Amino acid sequence: MTPLNRVRGGFHEAGYTVQGVRELLGPVAGGALARDEIVPALRVTGGGSPLEALTRLFWLQVPVPDEALPGLADHLVAAGLAARSGRELRAMVHIEPLESGSAHLGFVVSDPKVRPGSGMVLAPDHVVGGGGASANLAGLVVHGPVDSVLDLGTGSGVQALHLAGRAARICATDVNPRALELARVSLALSGVEQVELLEGSLFEPVRDRTFDLIVANPPFVISPDTARFSYRESGLPGDEVCRRLVVEAPRHLGDGGWCQLLANWLHVEGEPWQERVGRWADEAGCDAWVVQRDVQDPAEYAELWLRDSCEVGTPEYQRRYDAWLESFERSKVEGVGFGWITLRKGGSRTVRIEELRQAVEQPVGAYAADVVGGFADGAELPWRLDWSDVILKTADGVVQEQTGPPGAEDPERIVLRQTGRLRRAAGVGTVEAALAGVCDGTLPLGPLLAAIAQLLDLPLSDVEAHAQAVLPELVADGFFEISDFG
Ligand SMILES: C[S@@+](CC[C@H](N)C(=O)[O-])C[C@H]1O[C@@H](n2cnc3c(N)ncnc32)[C@H](O)[C@@H]1O
């Protein structure tokens, strides 16, 4: 048995899981730790149990007495995860358990965290562990079993760990050799075996290969020092790394394959962001769903990443901040968009670019394929010459809201609202509202529109024309699903 296998056994015995640590810390210390404050966590982990010792050693990164981990300390040292200093153990790496839903997936091994005010500085090849962005990408990835996966820019291997339970083969790449070394340890410590690790930039290590799924949380940060930290900056100018990934990914996808990535894009004076990212999507030549979740102005953006690299309060802070603003000003950058890009190879090349600021149902990956399918169906509808045989179903979770003056016979405003998924809302007229009430996936549109025309006392031709004008968008937005094109 290798030292890493023995360590895994020891971690399990101690209950070193997300759930175990969450219960140990409780909400206050857990909340503080999420804000990078370790003092409350130190106060509740002083009891000396193996779980407390592992949490202090590998999560809080404080030394623990050797005897706190009897039977495990030697294996930790033999595996290179900890070092002895007198009668104390010191962590050589950061190790956090990983879960999805309530399932334990393994352990993410990364470089020790640099916390604000610690006086430590990030190394250029620093390898990050699982963070909020990793969790967002993992949540976005379409569900279901998959044969071959490319995890581009694997870092500590977190996406590979998320996918290991449902992918037959995973190829994980990174430009940083240290990242590949730590990914190898994460995977071995988690007992995951089907991952091939390759060194190289972007698609270069998989030049002639295709995959069913490509995932990437790339180094998308747009900064004046283009390659200061490899975990967040690619060395390419502006948002070029995201453009390259989008336009090159389809060459590495099998038919029907998916590529999903997190991205940043520039908002440049005089150029709507949708046009900029739209050009990437058009060049990709796939179905594409681009979602802007947030936009930051130049100052907010510079502050975010200076905080991320713990540079607040350092002598260099002001100069770097100024350099950031200067470079954005020179390029006429007004802001930076944050979001997701999903591509599906093949299909009708429907491109949807939109802003979604509301909280959406998680995980998005559970319904992302339906969303992209809905765009394609909505785009196809206007091309149908005869709609009368099309069968629609009002999507599950759609509710109707009506507002108007008290006592009024007719509502002033009708809204269809999705209570789940993307939680969209659409102001509609009486025809669509009536359709939402009767479309249950059994009767075709022809007789339904005739009945609605009669009920509302409107000419059938008007009702049909109205339906043809509004239904494609309501289908594309997921309010109605096409059960049968007829
Ligand atoms: C933000 S980290 C993502 C790590 C992990 N995949 C996740 O989801 O958290 C970006 C990773 O991309 C890697 N990277 C940077 N430039 C790259 C390039 N040109 N080609 C491939 N990977 C690169 C970095 O070394 C880093 O590990």
PDBQT file of the ligand as one rigid body, heavy atoms in Angstrom, charges set to zero:
ROOT
HETATM    1  C1  LIG A 501      -8.095  29.349 -12.384  1.00  0.00    +0.000 C 
HETATM    2  S1  LIG A 501      -7.047  27.964 -12.443  1.00  0.00    +0.000 S 
HETATM    3  C2  LIG A 501      -8.254  26.666 -12.565  1.00  0.00    +0.000 C 
HETATM    4  C3  LIG A 501      -7.935  25.422 -11.810  1.00  0.00    +0.000 C 
HETATM    5  C4  LIG A 501      -9.040  24.378 -11.788  1.00  0.00    +0.000 C 
HETATM    6  N1  LIG A 501      -9.275  23.815 -13.087  1.00  0.00    +0.000 N 
HETATM    7  C5  LIG A 501     -10.351  24.933 -11.239  1.00  0.00    +0.000 C 
HETATM    8  O1  LIG A 501     -11.393  24.718 -11.840  1.00  0.00    +0.000 OA
HETATM    9  O2  LIG A 501     -10.325  25.554 -10.171  1.00  0.00    +0.000 OA
HETATM   10  C6  LIG A 501      -6.413  28.055 -14.103  1.00  0.00    +0.000 C 
HETATM   11  C7  LIG A 501      -5.406  26.985 -14.456  1.00  0.00    +0.000 C 
HETATM   12  O3  LIG A 501      -5.002  27.161 -15.816  1.00  0.00    +0.000 OA
HETATM   13  C8  LIG A 501      -3.616  26.938 -15.924  1.00  0.00    +0.000 C 
HETATM   14  N2  LIG A 501      -3.100  27.647 -17.102  1.00  0.00    +0.000 N 
HETATM   15  C9  LIG A 501      -2.585  28.898 -17.186  1.00  0.00    +0.000 A 
HETATM   16  N3  LIG A 501      -2.247  29.186 -18.453  1.00  0.00    +0.000 NA
HETATM   17  C10 LIG A 501      -2.533  28.080 -19.177  1.00  0.00    +0.000 A 
HETATM   18  C11 LIG A 501      -2.395  27.742 -20.541  1.00  0.00    +0.000 A 
HETATM   19  N4  LIG A 501      -1.906  28.623 -21.415  1.00  0.00    +0.000 N 
HETATM   20  N5  LIG A 501      -2.767  26.513 -20.946  1.00  0.00    +0.000 NA
HETATM   21  C12 LIG A 501      -3.274  25.616 -20.054  1.00  0.00    +0.000 A 
HETATM   22  N6  LIG A 501      -3.441  25.884 -18.752  1.00  0.00    +0.000 NA
HETATM   23  C13 LIG A 501      -3.077  27.095 -18.309  1.00  0.00    +0.000 A 
HETATM   24  C14 LIG A 501      -3.045  27.447 -14.626  1.00  0.00    +0.000 C 
HETATM   25  O4  LIG A 501      -1.789  26.892 -14.368  1.00  0.00    +0.000 OA
HETATM   26  C15 LIG A 501      -4.142  27.037 -13.637  1.00  0.00    +0.000 C 
HETATM   27  O5  LIG A 501      -3.877  25.772 -13.098  1.00  0.00    +0.000 OA
ENDROOT
TORSDOF 0
